[in-house]
Amino acid sequence: MSLKRDVAVTLATRLISRLLALATGIILARELGPAGRGIVALALVLPYILQEFSNLGLDMSNTHLASKEPRLAPQVSANTLTAYILVSIVVYGILLLFLGYFKEWFFAEVPDKDLWLATPLLPLNLLLLNFNSINIAQGRIQAFNLVNLVQTGGAFLLITIFLPILGYGVTMAVLANVLACLAAMLVACFSFIRHNPLTMGFHLTVLGRQIRYAILNYLGNLLNFLNFRVDLLIVSHYLNATEVGFYTVASGLVRSLRIIPQSVQTILFPKVSAQTPEEANRTTTLVFRQTGVIMLILGLGCALLAYPALWLLYGADYLPATGVTIILSISLIALFGNNEILFTDLAGRGKPIYDVWGSALILAINIPLSVYLTPRVGIVGAALATSISALVSVVYTQWAFHRVAKISIWRDMLVKVSDFTSLFSAVLDFILRRQKSHSQG
């Protein structure tokens, strides 16, 4: 498949997945209320934080190495699978010793049973990362997209059954997410073993190459993840579960619009890994500008429609989230929504160090600002801290990409009028071709 076709298929799949996730979030919000929604968000954020600490960057190294040298796919997968199982055992031991201490800081309102019920998401997601990373590297984009649909569709189906129909609460909502992740992992595993042997053990020569690439990606992804999640933990620490519920709904609604750059990143990374620098320059700059046009339109639209969207989708109880939704829509989507594409390009060129330093800089700004603003102006303060950090990220990323790619920011990176017209022409051409195919059918 071509880059455009892969991106289009992945985008369509992610759009369906995000709609399912949005519907799931609406059900949770309406059935559990702001406080219950906040408790579910906090219970689920724990295993995802642990996952980011535990994945060691090996999933990225899987895709990178298997794209460059397809014959290494079984060996890199065996290394990663073995490492993830060992790491999961170690993390569970650490949880047994220290969860009680951290619970009082960030999870005080979450029942113990719900926190522990969510922890199987750690090993399940790690296994899912391993299988999916090889599926992407070997060009099985349809399998990768199917996994996303199974996970989001499974969660929607189970939560619809458990909450509105059977009347269960927080615990069953957490269980639904665990079961959906299990189903997705099994689908990814089946796709993998159809084309590769499923083995375990360490292949030390290949593992050394994985670690050299993975360590910088690991640090960058970990810091980047914390930048997206630290605001939720700070809101939980200084405020309460109800405010967490408001913030979760607002940030979830806004970040659902990131399906376009995320779809592009999924396809772009293996492409850039296999391209020459000149080819990568042409591919990334065009994709960056056209994605920027789309995100500008989506972000401004979301900001304008924030109040009616929250009222219609979630109900009047969630209208206090309007201010946060507007701030995050303008900053994270309209202005900076395509920024991560450049980090993906740099990682594909074997330069993940720039992501590490950039994410560290942003985190160093985000945490103090959030700690200062959240107790004083509430969840709006957390949103402002995230937005200021995003602005710093854009400046840094443009500098880093210019340094590596040796391109002109003014000539190659800024959106042009032709980007609007070419995008409009592409959409119009797609609509006309669809109408022609229907008329011929």
N, C-alpha and C positions, 0 to 999 in steps of 0.2 A: 504493500500500500504506500501511497505518497504521504508526505507530511500533512497536506491539507485533508486528505481522506482520513488518516488516522486521528487527527485532531477533531474532525467533524464527528466521527463515530464516537470517540471518547467524550466529546462535549455533549452529544445527545444522550449518552448513557448517564453521564454525571448530572445532566439536567433532570432526568427521571429520578435519579437517586436523591438529588437535593429536594425535589418536590415531595418524595416519600419521606425524607428526613424532616422537611418542614411540616408535613401533615402529622408526623409522629410528635414533633415538638408542640404543635397546637393541641393535640390530644392530651399530652402530658400537662401542658399549662392549664388547660380548662378543667381537667379532671382533678389535678392535685393542688391547684392554686399557686400563687407566687412562692410561698414557703416550701411547699412540697416539690415544686419544680427546681428550686434552689438546692434542696437536699439531694435529689437525683443527680443534678449536675456535679455536685461535690463528690458524691460516691463514685461517679464514673471518671472524674478527672484524676483520681488517685492512680488507677492502673495505667492510664495514658501517660502520666508523668513518669511512672516507673518504667514504662516501655521506652520512653526517650532516653532514660539513663541506661537502659539495659541493651538497646539494640546495637551499640558499639559501632554504628555506621556501616555494618557489614552488608546491609541490604543495598546500599548505594554502591558499594564495591562489587557486589554480585552483578548488578546491571552494567557497571562500567567495564569490568573484566570480561563478562560473558558477551558483551556487545563487540568488544575488540577482538577477543579470541574465543569463539563459540565452543571450541573443544574443551575448554576449562569449566563449562557450566556444571557438570556433575561434581567436580572436585570442590568448586567454590560453594556449591549448595551443601555438600556434606560437611564442610568446615563450619558454615554458618548454622546449620541445623544442630550440630553437636554443641557449638558455643552457646546457642540460645537455650538449649535444655539445661546446660550447666548453670548458666546465669540465672535462669528462672528459679532453680533450687536455692541458689545463694540469696536471691532477693526475698524469697519467702522466709528464709531464716532471719534476715534483717528485719522484716516486718514483724515477726513474732517478738523480737526484742525491743523494737523502738516505735511501733505504731501508736502505742498508748501515749507516748510523749508528744508526737506530732499531732495527734488527734485533738488535743486541747488547744493547739494553736490555730488550726485551719479547719478542722472537721468536728467541732464540738457538738453541733446540732445533728450530726449524722449518726444514726444507730449503728452499733458495732456490727450487727448481723449484715447490714447493707454494705458496709465497707468491705467486709470479708467476702461477701457474695460477689462483689465486683472484681475481686483480685484474679480469678481465672482469665480475665481479659488480657492479663499480661502475657502468659505463655501462648495463648491463642493468637494474639496479634503478632507476636514475634514469629511464630510459625507461618502465619499469613504473609508477613513481610518477606520471608525467605522464598516461599513458593512464587509469590507475585513478582518479585524482582527478577527471577529467571524467566518467568512467562513473558515479561516485558522485553527483556534482552533478546529472547528468541522470536520476537515478533508476534506473540499470541495476544494481540490487543483485545480480541473478542473475549478471550478467557478472562483477562484482567477486568474488562468491563462487566462481565457476567458476575464476577465475584462482588463487585460493588453493588450490583443490583440485588444479589442474594442477601447481602448484609443489611442494606437499608430496607429492602422489601420485607425481609424476615422480621426485623425490629418493628416495622409498621404493623404487620399482620399480628404479631404476638401481643404488642401493646394494645392494639384495638380489641383483641380478645380478652386480655387480662383486665383492662381498666374499664372502658365503657360497658362491655357486655357482662363480665363477671364481677365488676366492682372492686377489684383488688387495688392496692396502693403502691407505695414507693418500692417495696421489696420486689414485687412482681415486675415492675418497670425495669429494675436493675437486672433481674433474671432474664427478661426478654432480650436485653442487649447482649448478654453472655451467650444465650442460645443462638442468636442471629450471627454472632461472630464465629461460633463453632461451625455453623453451616457454611459460612463463607470460606473458612479455612479448609474444610473438607473439599469444597469445589476447587479451590486453588491447588490443593494437593493432588487431586485427581487429574487436573490438566497437566501438572508437572510430571507425574509418573507415567503418563501416556507417551512422553517423549524423552524421559531421562530415568536412569536408575535411582531409586531412593536408598541412599546409603548414609552411614554416619562414620565419624572418625576424622582425624586431622591429617591433611596433606600439607606438610609443613612448608614446602617451597611455595606453593600457591598461597597458603595462609599468610606467609610473610608479605607477599605482594598485596594481599587484601588489606592487611593491617596498615601498611604504609599509606595506602589510599584512604582507608576507612577512618583513620584516627582524626584527620582534619575535618572530614565530613561529619563525623560523630560530634565533635565539639561545636561545629557550626549549626547543625540541626538541633542539638540540645539547647544551645543558647537561643536559637530562633524560636523553638517551641516554648521555652520559658517566657520569651517576650510576649507570646500570644496567651499564655496561661497565668502569668504572675499577677495580672490585674484581678483575675477571678479570686485567687487566694488572698490577695490583699483586701478585696471587698469583703470576703468571708471573715477575715481577721478583725477588721475595724467595724464592720456593720453587722448584718444578720442574714439569715437564709432568705428572707423575703427580698432584700436588696440584691442578693445573689441571683434570685429568680428573675428580677427585672433585668439585670445586667446580662444574664445568660440568654434571655429572649432577644434583647437588642443586638448583642454581638452575634448570636446565631443567625438572626435574620439578615444582618449585613454581610456576614462572612459566607452566607449561602450564595452570594453573588460572585464569589471567587471561583466558581466552577470553570470560568473561561480561562483565566491564567493557569489554574491548576491542571486543566486538561492539556493546555499547551506545554506546560512543564513536563508532564508525564511523557509526551512524545518527543519533546525537544532534547531531553537529556541523552537518550541513547543515540539520537541523530547527531548531535554535536560531538559526542564521544567518538563517533566513526568518521567525522568530516575533517577536512583540512581547515586551518585557521581562516583562510579566505572564504571558503564555503560557509563556515560558521558565522562569519561576519555578515554575509549577505542574508543568511537565514534569520539570524537573531534580530538584527536591526529592523527588518520588515515586520516580523512577528511582534516585536516590542511596540512598534508604532501603531499597528492596526489593533492590537489588543488594548492599547491605551485609549484609542477612540471609543471602543466599545465600553470600557470601564468608566470613562467620563460620562457617557450617556446614562449608563445604569446607576452610577453613584448619585448623580444629580436627581434622577427620577426617584430613587429610594428616599433621598432626603426630603423631597417635596411631598411624597406620599406616606411618610413615616406615621403620622397621626392616624389617618384613616386605615392604613394597613394594620397597625397594632389593634385598633378598635375592632375591625372586621375579623381578623384572624384569631386574636387572643382574648378579646373582650376588654371592657372598660377597666378591669382591675390592673391591666398592664400598661395603661397610658402613661404612668410615671417613667416608662422607659423611652419616651419619645425623644427627649433631649439627647440621650446617649445614642440613639439610632441615627439622628441627624448628624451628630459630630462624627461618628464612625463612618457613615456613608460618604461624607465629603472627603475625609482624610484617607481612609483605608481603601476606598473603592474609586471615587471620582478622580482624585489627584495621584494616588500612589498605587493603584490596583494592579499595575503591570510590573512593579518593581522587582518582584522575585524572579521574573524571567531571566534577568541578567545574572543573578546568582546561579541559576540553573546552567546557563551558558558557561560561566566560569568553572563550575564543578565539572562539566563535560569536557573542558579543556585541560582538566587535571590541576586546577588552581583553586581548590576549596579553601585555602588559607584565607582568601579575601572574605569569604562568608563567615569564617571564625572571628576575624577581627571586627567585621561589621556588626555581627550579632552581639559580641561582647560590648562594643561601644553603645549599642542601642539599649542593651539590658542595664548597663551602668547609668544610663539616663532615665530609663523607664521606672526602675525600682524607687530611687529617691523621689522622683516626681509623684509617683503613685502614693507612696507613704506620706508625702506632704499634703497632697491635694485631697485624697479620699476621705480622711477624717474631717476635713473642713467643708468640702462641697459635695460629698457623697459620691454616687456612681458617675456623676458628670465629671468629677475630678479624675477618676480612673480613665475615663474615655479621653480626656484632654491629655493626660500623660502618655497614653498610647499613641495619640495623634502627633504629638510633638516628637516622640521617638521615631515615628514613621517618616517624618520630614527629614530628620537626621539620616535615616537609612537611605533615602533617595539620593541625597547629596553624596554620601559615601559610595553608594553602588555605581552611580554615574562616573565618579572618579576612578573606581577600581576597573570598571569595564573599559573606559578610555585608556587606562594604563596598559591593560593586557591586549586589547584588540587593536589599539593604535588607530582608532577611528575618531572622527570629529563629532563631538556632541551636538553642535549646532547644525551640522549638515545631515548627519545620519540618524540622530536620536529624537530630535524634536518632531512632533506630529506635523504633517504637511496637509495642505488642502487636498492633494492627490490621494492621501490615505482615506479621507472621508469619501471621495468620489469612487475610488476603487472598491472600498468596502460596500458602498451602496450598489455599485454595479454587480458585485459578486452575489449580494442578496437578491437583487432583481433577477439575475441570470438563473439562480437556483429556483426561484419561484416560477419563472417561465418554463424551465425544464420540467418541473414537477407538474405544471398544468398540461404541458404537451404530452407527458407520459400518461397522465390520467385520461386525456382525450383520446389517445391512441389505444389505451386499454379498453 
